[in-house]
Every structure is written in structure tokens, then in C-alpha cells.
Amino acid sequence: MESTIDFYRNFNEETFDDVSCFLCGKNCDSKTAEHIFPKWLQHKYNLWDKKLTITNGTAIPYRNLTVPCCSECNNVHLSQMEDRFKVLLDKSFKELTFEDEKTIFQWTAKILYATRYKELSLLIDRANPNLGKVISPQELESYSSLHLFLQSIRFQTQFNEPKPWSIFIFPCKDEEFWYHNNIPALCLSMKFGKIAITIVYEENNLISDFMAPLKDLQKTELNFPQYLEANAHIFYSGMLKEKVPHYISSFNQNTKILIVDTVGTLNSRKWVDEEFASVLDFMLFSCGINIGSSVLQSDGLVTSFLVDENNEHLLKKHFRKKDSS
């Protein structure tokens, strides 16, 4: 592995304080508060005064979700990445190239990682500070690969195949903004009105293959329950991960190019309909959708919203419930 001196401050050196940049990890002579959800997004979807519920159940206004960031990362690297992402959003994420996917990966991974980083400074219970913070530095170390990948925002990066993400695009009928993540599955979804992206990290693009029938949904506008069901399939697939790949990086100080290679592959346990139903039940409930009972029927079948006006299933292929290797 090439030297990583002056590349970025890795987890073994990180201090996780309010004078260290969340992205490069270096001490900042001058720092700014980087909004986890960028200001342009908050203004576009009227999020400024709305709240996001974090891991411990605390609701925090989007405007207050900030992390420390050095001026170079904030004003140069992240700003350029935001501009690239806005272009993709404006064209509804159509005809994505690999570089486009990398931008989506960077933009969403920054939100997921920065939210967890923010929780380092937040108490589990403000009335009982002895309980500690929402997340510990040791727990954040589980995001070391994601943190490394985020350095692609700062440096030219070559992700050798297979790419460490799966991306799904869904057209939607309504104009509402919606965001949800699944920490154990290491995935998130964000709905920008009539277009949505769902992404899973660190799974070598295998969930994109395993959930390939969902690609057919890119041709149909989904109502909100249908969108949630599609996400439940993806999120639960992420939760099935048992053995995840490892990643080896090298950084050339002369060319300033980061190269990421994969070691190993993804193994997942068997799909269980009862577990999937509980995931979908939770997503429906958390969004205020009450169907009066569980989607798991007494005969063991799972109620599906992915049907058209003729009650025909929207997917042309049936999901194959099997072990992923």
C-alpha cells in the first residue's frame, strides 16, 4: 500500500472533536459548519424548520444538523460535488454513467456518514448525561470503509470492479420529499418529489443483481405505498448481509490518485418472508400508513401494493428467494 501521509486522517488518528474536519479529519485553522442536508436541498423542499429523527429517537431540525468541516473541503470539494449532483437531479437521474453513479454514491454516503458523525456529539438522553453519546468513536469505526470512499470527493479515485454500491431509481406520483435510512443494512433512500434514489453500500453491486426485477419499476410512476414496498425489498436485502467484502486502498502521492480494490465477496442468509413483512410493516407505520393489520397474511403470503389498476403485479419477473453468494 502506498503511503497515506497527508492523504486523510484515518480512524486510528482521528480525534472526533469540533475542530477536526469530518471529511479529511485534519485540524482546521478555520472551519465552517457543513450542513449534512445542504441548504439548497432544505430550501427546495421546505425542510429548514422540519425535523429528522435520529438513532435515539430525538427529532432535530434539519437546519441544526451540521458537522465541522475545513474551508477547503467545504468550499471546494463538497461544493463541486454538490454542483455535479444538482445537475443529475435536474435531469431526473436519467442515463447514468459510472461517474454519475459515483457522484450519487458520494452525495448520499456523505449524508449517511455525517449524520452518524453528528451523533458523536449528541447525548442519548439530555436529562441523563451519564448515559453517554448516541454513538461512540468505536462504533463509528465500523464506517471506516465508507469514510475512506468519501475521500473520492477530494481526490481522483478509481473504484475497481465490482463497484461498492447498488443504485435504484424510482419515478413517483406525488411531489413530497422523503428520507429514510437503515443503519444495519447500510442503505438509504431519498425521494425528491417525483424522482427517488435508493442506494446500498459495500455490497459489490450484488443487491442490484439480486433485486433486478425492481429495475422494471423505473418505467412506472409509483404511489407512496408502492415506493415504500420497493424500498422494503432493498433494505431487507441489505439486512441479510452476513459476510461483507473488505477493501484495500492505495494512494499515490505523486499522481494524487486513490485506488480501491475489493477483497472477498458478499454472502447473505436466506430470505424469510416473515422478516420482510416486519420491515415493510415498520416502514408503513413510520410513514403514518395504517392498513389495519400486518402485511403478512394468515396463509403466510405478503400483501403487495405493487399492482396496477387491473390488479396485475407490476413486476414482470418473480423475486427468487434464495441465498445470495
C-alpha positions as a Markdown table, in Angstrom:
| # | Residue | x | y | z |
|---|---|---|---|---|
| 1 | Met | 0.0 | 0.0 | 0.0 |
| 2 | Glu | 1.3 | 3.4 | -0.9 |
| 3 | Ser | 1.9 | 6.0 | 1.8 |
| 4 | Thr | -1.2 | 7.8 | 3.1 |
| 5 | Ile | 0.8 | 10.7 | 4.7 |
| 6 | Asp | -1.1 | 14.0 | 4.0 |
| 7 | Phe | -3.9 | 12.0 | 2.3 |
| 8 | Tyr | -6.5 | 12.0 | 5.1 |
| 9 | Arg | -6.7 | 11.4 | 8.8 |
| 10 | Asn | -7.8 | 7.9 | 9.3 |
| 11 | Phe | -9.8 | 6.5 | 12.2 |
| 12 | Asn | -6.7 | 5.4 | 14.2 |
| 13 | Glu | -5.6 | 9.1 | 14.3 |
| 14 | Glu | -9.0 | 10.8 | 14.4 |
| 15 | Thr | -9.9 | 12.9 | 17.5 |
| 16 | Phe | -13.6 | 13.4 | 16.6 |
| 17 | Asp | -13.7 | 16.9 | 18.1 |
| 18 | Asp | -15.3 | 20.1 | 16.9 |
| 19 | Val | -12.0 | 21.4 | 15.4 |
| 20 | Ser | -11.4 | 18.4 | 13.1 |
| 21 | Cys | -12.9 | 18.2 | 9.6 |
| 22 | Phe | -15.4 | 15.4 | 9.4 |
| 23 | Leu | -14.2 | 14.6 | 5.9 |
| 24 | Cys | -10.4 | 14.9 | 5.8 |
| 25 | Gly | -10.0 | 14.6 | 9.6 |
| 26 | Lys | -7.4 | 17.3 | 9.8 |
| 27 | Asn | -7.3 | 20.1 | 12.3 |
| 28 | Cys | -8.8 | 23.2 | 10.9 |
| 29 | Asp | -7.2 | 26.7 | 11.3 |
| 30 | Ser | -10.6 | 27.9 | 10.1 |
| 31 | Lys | -13.7 | 25.8 | 10.0 |
| 32 | Thr | -17.3 | 26.1 | 8.8 |
| 33 | Ala | -20.4 | 24.3 | 9.8 |
| 34 | Glu | -21.2 | 21.9 | 6.9 |
| 35 | His | -24.9 | 21.2 | 6.6 |
| 36 | Ile | -25.5 | 17.5 | 6.4 |
| 37 | Phe | -28.5 | 18.1 | 4.2 |
| 38 | Pro | -27.3 | 21.0 | 2.0 |
| 39 | Lys | -29.0 | 24.4 | 2.3 |
| 40 | Trp | -30.2 | 24.3 | -1.4 |
| 41 | Leu | -32.0 | 21.0 | -0.6 |
| 42 | Gln | -33.6 | 22.3 | 2.5 |
| 43 | His | -34.9 | 25.4 | 0.7 |
| 44 | Lys | -36.0 | 23.5 | -2.3 |
| 45 | Tyr | -38.1 | 21.0 | -0.3 |
| 46 | Asn | -39.0 | 23.3 | 2.6 |
| 47 | Leu | -37.0 | 21.3 | 5.2 |
| 48 | Trp | -35.4 | 24.2 | 7.1 |
| 49 | Asp | -37.9 | 24.1 | 10.0 |
| 50 | Lys | -38.8 | 20.4 | 9.7 |
| 51 | Lys | -37.2 | 17.7 | 11.8 |
| 52 | Leu | -35.3 | 14.5 | 11.2 |
| 53 | Thr | -35.5 | 11.7 | 13.8 |
| 54 | Ile | -32.0 | 10.3 | 14.6 |
| 55 | Thr | -31.0 | 6.9 | 16.0 |
| 56 | Asn | -32.0 | 7.5 | 19.6 |
| 57 | Gly | -35.4 | 8.8 | 18.6 |
| 58 | Thr | -34.6 | 12.5 | 19.0 |
| 59 | Ala | -36.1 | 14.9 | 16.4 |
| 60 | Ile | -33.6 | 17.6 | 15.3 |
| 61 | Pro | -34.4 | 20.4 | 12.9 |
| 62 | Tyr | -32.7 | 19.8 | 9.5 |
| 63 | Arg | -31.1 | 23.3 | 9.8 |
| 64 | Asn | -29.3 | 22.2 | 13.0 |
| 65 | Leu | -27.8 | 19.1 | 11.5 |
| 66 | Thr | -24.2 | 20.3 | 10.9 |
| 67 | Val | -20.7 | 18.9 | 11.3 |
| 68 | Pro | -17.3 | 20.6 | 11.5 |
| 69 | Cys | -15.6 | 21.0 | 8.1 |
| 70 | Cys | -12.5 | 22.8 | 7.0 |
| 71 | Ser | -12.8 | 25.6 | 4.5 |
| 72 | Glu | -11.1 | 23.7 | 1.6 |
| 73 | Cys | -13.4 | 20.6 | 2.0 |
| 74 | Asn | -16.5 | 22.8 | 2.4 |
| 75 | Asn | -15.9 | 25.5 | -0.2 |
| 76 | Val | -14.0 | 23.5 | -2.8 |
| 77 | His | -14.5 | 19.7 | -2.8 |
| 78 | Leu | -18.0 | 19.4 | -1.3 |
| 79 | Ser | -19.2 | 22.5 | -3.3 |
| 80 | Gln | -18.1 | 20.9 | -6.6 |
| 81 | Met | -19.7 | 17.6 | -5.7 |
| 82 | Glu | -23.0 | 19.4 | -4.8 |
| 83 | Asp | -23.0 | 21.1 | -8.2 |
| 84 | Arg | -22.5 | 17.7 | -10.0 |
| 85 | Phe | -25.3 | 16.2 | -8.0 |
| 86 | Lys | -27.7 | 19.0 | -8.8 |
| 87 | Val | -27.2 | 18.5 | -12.5 |
| 88 | Leu | -28.1 | 14.8 | -12.1 |
| 89 | Leu | -31.2 | 15.7 | -10.1 |
| 90 | Asp | -32.3 | 18.2 | -12.7 |
| 91 | Lys | -32.2 | 15.5 | -15.3 |
| 92 | Ser | -34.0 | 13.0 | -13.0 |
| 93 | Phe | -31.0 | 10.7 | -12.8 |
| 94 | Lys | -31.5 | 9.5 | -16.4 |
| 95 | Glu | -28.9 | 7.7 | -18.4 |
| 96 | Leu | -26.4 | 7.5 | -15.6 |
| 97 | Thr | -22.7 | 6.9 | -16.4 |
| 98 | Phe | -20.3 | 5.3 | -13.9 |
| 99 | Glu | -19.1 | 8.8 | -12.9 |
| 100 | Asp | -22.7 | 9.9 | -12.4 |
| 101 | Glu | -23.2 | 6.9 | -10.1 |
| 102 | Lys | -20.1 | 7.8 | -8.2 |
| 103 | Thr | -21.4 | 11.3 | -7.6 |
| 104 | Ile | -24.7 | 9.8 | -6.3 |
| 105 | Phe | -22.7 | 7.5 | -4.1 |
| 106 | Gln | -20.6 | 10.4 | -2.8 |
| 107 | Trp | -23.5 | 12.7 | -2.1 |
| 108 | Thr | -25.6 | 10.1 | -0.3 |
| 109 | Ala | -22.7 | 8.5 | 1.6 |
| 110 | Lys | -21.7 | 11.9 | 2.9 |
| 111 | Ile | -25.2 | 12.3 | 4.3 |
| 112 | Leu | -25.3 | 8.9 | 6.0 |
| 113 | Tyr | -21.8 | 9.2 | 7.4 |
| 114 | Ala | -22.1 | 12.8 | 8.5 |
| 115 | Thr | -25.4 | 12.0 | 10.3 |
| 116 | Arg | -23.6 | 9.3 | 12.3 |
| 117 | Tyr | -20.7 | 11.7 | 12.9 |
| 118 | Lys | -23.1 | 14.3 | 14.3 |
| 119 | Glu | -24.4 | 11.7 | 16.8 |
| 120 | Leu | -20.9 | 11.6 | 18.3 |
| 121 | Ser | -21.7 | 15.0 | 19.9 |
| 122 | Leu | -25.3 | 14.3 | 20.9 |
| 123 | Leu | -26.3 | 12.8 | 24.2 |
| 124 | Ile | -28.6 | 9.7 | 24.3 |
| 125 | Asp | -30.7 | 11.4 | 27.0 |
| 126 | Arg | -30.1 | 15.1 | 27.8 |
| 127 | Ala | -31.7 | 14.6 | 31.2 |
| 128 | Asn | -29.3 | 11.8 | 32.0 |
| 129 | Pro | -25.8 | 12.7 | 30.5 |
| 130 | Asn | -24.2 | 9.7 | 32.2 |
| 131 | Leu | -25.7 | 7.5 | 29.6 |
| 132 | Gly | -23.2 | 8.9 | 27.1 |
| 133 | Lys | -23.4 | 9.9 | 23.5 |
| 134 | Val | -25.7 | 8.4 | 20.8 |
| 135 | Ile | -22.7 | 6.8 | 19.1 |
| 136 | Ser | -19.2 | 6.1 | 20.3 |
| 137 | Pro | -16.0 | 6.6 | 18.3 |
| 138 | Gln | -15.5 | 2.9 | 18.5 |
| 139 | Glu | -18.9 | 2.3 | 16.9 |
| 140 | Leu | -18.2 | 4.9 | 14.2 |
| 141 | Glu | -15.1 | 2.8 | 13.2 |
| 142 | Ser | -17.5 | 0.4 | 11.5 |
| 143 | Tyr | -17.9 | 3.2 | 8.9 |
| 144 | Ser | -14.1 | 3.3 | 8.2 |
| 145 | Ser | -14.6 | 1.9 | 4.6 |
| 146 | Leu | -17.3 | 4.4 | 3.9 |
| 147 | His | -15.1 | 7.2 | 5.3 |
| 148 | Leu | -12.3 | 6.1 | 3.0 |
| 149 | Phe | -14.6 | 6.0 | 0.0 |
| 150 | Leu | -15.7 | 9.6 | 0.8 |
| 151 | Gln | -12.1 | 10.7 | 0.1 |
| 152 | Ser | -13.1 | 10.3 | -3.6 |
| 153 | Ile | -14.8 | 13.7 | -3.1 |
| 154 | Arg | -11.3 | 15.2 | -2.5 |
| 155 | Phe | -9.2 | 13.1 | -4.9 |
| 156 | Gln | -9.5 | 11.3 | -8.2 |
| 157 | Thr | -10.5 | 7.8 | -7.3 |
| 158 | Gln | -10.5 | 4.5 | -9.2 |
| 159 | Phe | -13.1 | 2.0 | -7.9 |
| 160 | Asn | -12.1 | -1.3 | -9.4 |
| 161 | Glu | -14.8 | -3.7 | -10.2 |
| 162 | Pro | -17.1 | -4.6 | -8.6 |
| 163 | Lys | -18.3 | -1.2 | -7.6 |
| 164 | Pro | -19.2 | -1.0 | -3.9 |
| 165 | Trp | -22.8 | 0.2 | -4.3 |
| 166 | Ser | -26.1 | -0.6 | -5.8 |
| 167 | Ile | -28.4 | 2.2 | -7.0 |
| 168 | Phe | -32.1 | 2.1 | -7.8 |
| 169 | Ile | -34.1 | 4.9 | -9.4 |
| 170 | Phe | -37.9 | 5.1 | -9.0 |
| 171 | Pro | -40.3 | 7.6 | -10.6 |
| 172 | Cys | -43.1 | 8.6 | -8.2 |
| 173 | Lys | -46.5 | 10.1 | -8.5 |
| 174 | Asp | -46.5 | 12.7 | -5.7 |
| 175 | Glu | -44.4 | 15.7 | -5.0 |
| 176 | Glu | -43.4 | 15.1 | -1.4 |
| 177 | Phe | -39.8 | 14.9 | -0.1 |
| 178 | Trp | -39.0 | 11.8 | 1.9 |
| 179 | Tyr | -35.8 | 10.4 | 3.5 |
| 180 | His | -35.2 | 7.2 | 5.3 |
| 181 | Asn | -32.1 | 5.2 | 6.2 |
| 182 | Asn | -31.4 | 1.7 | 7.5 |
| 183 | Ile | -28.3 | 1.7 | 9.6 |
| 184 | Pro | -27.9 | -2.1 | 10.0 |
| 185 | Ala | -28.3 | -2.6 | 6.2 |
| 186 | Leu | -26.1 | 0.4 | 5.4 |
| 187 | Cys | -28.5 | 1.9 | 2.9 |
| 188 | Leu | -30.8 | 4.9 | 2.4 |
| 189 | Ser | -33.5 | 6.3 | 0.2 |
| 190 | Met | -34.3 | 9.8 | -0.7 |
| 191 | Lys | -37.4 | 11.0 | -2.6 |
| 192 | Phe | -37.0 | 14.3 | -4.4 |
| 193 | Gly | -40.7 | 14.8 | -5.3 |
| 194 | Lys | -41.4 | 12.7 | -8.4 |
| 195 | Ile | -38.0 | 11.0 | -8.6 |
| 196 | Ala | -36.3 | 8.9 | -5.9 |
| 197 | Ile | -32.9 | 7.2 | -5.4 |
| 198 | Thr | -32.3 | 4.2 | -3.1 |
| 199 | Ile | -28.7 | 3.1 | -2.6 |
| 200 | Val | -27.0 | 0.2 | -0.7 |
| 201 | Tyr | -23.3 | 0.5 | 0.2 |
| 202 | Glu | -20.4 | -2.0 | 0.5 |
| 203 | Glu | -22.1 | -5.0 | -1.2 |
| 204 | Asn | -20.2 | -5.2 | -4.5 |
| 205 | Asn | -23.3 | -4.3 | -6.6 |
| 206 | Leu | -24.8 | -7.8 | -5.8 |
| 207 | Ile | -28.1 | -6.4 | -4.5 |
| 208 | Ser | -28.6 | -4.7 | -7.8 |
| 209 | Asp | -28.5 | -8.2 | -9.4 |
| 210 | Phe | -30.5 | -9.9 | -6.6 |
| 211 | Met | -33.2 | -7.3 | -6.8 |
| 212 | Ala | -33.0 | -7.0 | -10.6 |
| 213 | Pro | -36.8 | -7.2 | -11.1 |
| 214 | Leu | -37.1 | -3.9 | -9.3 |
| 215 | Lys | -35.4 | -2.3 | -12.3 |
| 216 | Asp | -38.7 | -2.8 | -14.2 |
| 217 | Leu | -40.3 | -0.2 | -11.8 |
| 218 | Gln | -38.2 | 2.5 | -13.4 |
| 219 | Lys | -40.8 | 2.5 | -16.2 |
| 220 | Thr | -43.8 | 3.1 | -13.9 |
| 221 | Glu | -44.8 | 6.0 | -11.6 |
| 222 | Leu | -45.2 | 4.6 | -8.1 |
| 223 | Asn | -47.6 | 5.8 | -5.5 |
| 224 | Phe | -46.2 | 6.2 | -2.0 |
| 225 | Pro | -47.0 | 2.7 | -0.6 |
| 226 | Gln | -45.6 | 1.1 | -3.7 |
| 227 | Tyr | -42.4 | 3.1 | -3.3 |
| 228 | Leu | -42.1 | 2.0 | 0.3 |
| 229 | Glu | -42.6 | -1.6 | -0.7 |
| 230 | Ala | -39.8 | -1.4 | -3.3 |
| 231 | Asn | -37.6 | 0.1 | -0.6 |
| 232 | Ala | -38.5 | -2.6 | 1.9 |
| 233 | His | -37.3 | -5.2 | -0.6 |
| 234 | Ile | -33.9 | -3.4 | -1.0 |
| 235 | Phe | -33.5 | -2.5 | 2.7 |
| 236 | Tyr | -34.3 | -6.1 | 3.8 |
| 237 | Ser | -31.8 | -7.4 | 1.2 |
| 238 | Gly | -29.2 | -5.2 | 2.8 |
| 239 | Met | -30.1 | -6.6 | 6.3 |
| 240 | Leu | -29.5 | -10.1 | 5.1 |
| 241 | Lys | -25.8 | -9.4 | 4.7 |
| 242 | Glu | -23.7 | -11.7 | 6.8 |
| 243 | Lys | -20.2 | -11.6 | 5.3 |
| 244 | Val | -19.3 | -8.3 | 3.7 |
| 245 | Pro | -16.3 | -7.6 | 1.4 |
| 246 | His | -13.1 | -5.9 | 2.6 |
| 247 | Tyr | -11.5 | -3.1 | 0.7 |
| 248 | Ile | -7.8 | -2.3 | 0.2 |
| 249 | Ser | -6.8 | 1.2 | -0.8 |
| 250 | Ser | -3.6 | 2.7 | -2.2 |
| 251 | Phe | -2.8 | 6.3 | -2.7 |
| 252 | Asn | -0.1 | 7.7 | -4.9 |
| 253 | Gln | 1.3 | 10.9 | -3.5 |
| 254 | Asn | 2.7 | 12.0 | -6.9 |
| 255 | Thr | -0.4 | 11.4 | -9.1 |
| 256 | Lys | -2.9 | 12.1 | -6.2 |
| 257 | Ile | -5.0 | 9.1 | -7.3 |
| 258 | Leu | -6.8 | 6.8 | -4.9 |
| 259 | Ile | -7.3 | 3.2 | -6.0 |
| 260 | Val | -9.8 | 1.0 | -4.2 |
| 261 | Asp | -9.8 | -2.8 | -4.7 |
| 262 | Thr | -12.2 | -5.4 | -3.2 |
| 263 | Val | -11.2 | -8.5 | -1.3 |
| 264 | Gly | -13.8 | -11.2 | -0.8 |
| 265 | Thr | -17.4 | -11.1 | -1.7 |
| 266 | Leu | -20.8 | -10.7 | -0.1 |
| 267 | Asn | -22.6 | -13.6 | 1.5 |
| 268 | Ser | -26.2 | -13.3 | 2.7 |
| 269 | Arg | -28.5 | -15.5 | 4.7 |
| 270 | Lys | -31.8 | -16.9 | 3.4 |
| 271 | Trp | -34.8 | -14.6 | 2.7 |
| 272 | Val | -37.6 | -15.0 | 5.2 |
| 273 | Asp | -41.0 | -13.6 | 4.3 |
| 274 | Glu | -42.0 | -13.1 | 7.9 |
| 275 | Glu | -38.9 | -10.9 | 8.4 |
| 276 | Phe | -39.5 | -9.0 | 5.2 |
| 277 | Ala | -43.1 | -8.3 | 6.3 |
| 278 | Ser | -42.0 | -6.8 | 9.6 |
| 279 | Val | -39.7 | -4.4 | 7.7 |
| 280 | Leu | -42.5 | -3.3 | 5.4 |
| 281 | Asp | -44.9 | -3.0 | 8.4 |
| 282 | Phe | -42.4 | -0.7 | 10.1 |
| 283 | Met | -41.9 | 1.4 | 7.0 |
| 284 | Leu | -45.6 | 1.8 | 6.5 |
| 285 | Phe | -46.2 | 2.6 | 10.2 |
| 286 | Ser | -43.4 | 5.1 | 10.4 |
| 287 | Cys | -44.9 | 7.0 | 7.5 |
| 288 | Gly | -48.4 | 7.1 | 9.0 |
| 289 | Ile | -49.9 | 4.4 | 6.7 |
| 290 | Asn | -52.3 | 2.2 | 8.7 |
| 291 | Ile | -53.7 | -0.8 | 6.8 |
| 292 | Gly | -55.3 | -2.2 | 9.9 |
| 293 | Ser | -53.1 | -5.3 | 10.2 |
| 294 | Ser | -49.7 | -6.7 | 9.2 |
| 295 | Val | -48.9 | -7.2 | 5.5 |
| 296 | Leu | -48.2 | -10.8 | 6.5 |
| 297 | Gln | -51.5 | -12.7 | 5.9 |
| 298 | Ser | -52.7 | -15.7 | 7.8 |
| 299 | Asp | -51.8 | -18.0 | 4.9 |
| 300 | Gly | -48.2 | -16.8 | 5.0 |
| 301 | Leu | -48.4 | -14.6 | 1.9 |
| 302 | Val | -47.3 | -11.0 | 2.0 |
| 303 | Thr | -49.7 | -8.3 | 0.8 |
| 304 | Ser | -48.2 | -6.4 | -2.1 |
| 305 | Phe | -49.0 | -2.8 | -3.2 |
| 306 | Leu | -47.1 | -3.3 | -6.4 |
| 307 | Val | -50.1 | -3.9 | -8.6 |
| 308 | Asp | -51.7 | -1.8 | -11.3 |
| 309 | Glu | -55.3 | -0.6 | -11.7 |
| 310 | Asn | -56.1 | -4.1 | -13.1 |
| 311 | Asn | -54.7 | -5.8 | -10.0 |
| 312 | Glu | -51.8 | -7.1 | -12.1 |
| 313 | His | -48.4 | -7.2 | -10.5 |
| 314 | Leu | -46.1 | -4.5 | -11.7 |
| 315 | Leu | -43.0 | -6.8 | -11.8 |
| 316 | Lys | -42.5 | -8.9 | -14.9 |
| 317 | Lys | -40.4 | -11.4 | -13.0 |
| 318 | His | -40.9 | -13.0 | -9.6 |
| 319 | Phe | -38.3 | -12.5 | -7.0 |
| 320 | Arg | -36.2 | -15.5 | -6.3 |
| 321 | Lys | -36.0 | -16.0 | -2.6 |
| 322 | Lys | -32.7 | -17.8 | -2.2 |
| 323 | Asp | -29.3 | -17.5 | -0.6 |
| 324 | Ser | -27.1 | -14.9 | -2.2 |
| 325 | Ser | -23.5 | -15.9 | -2.6 |
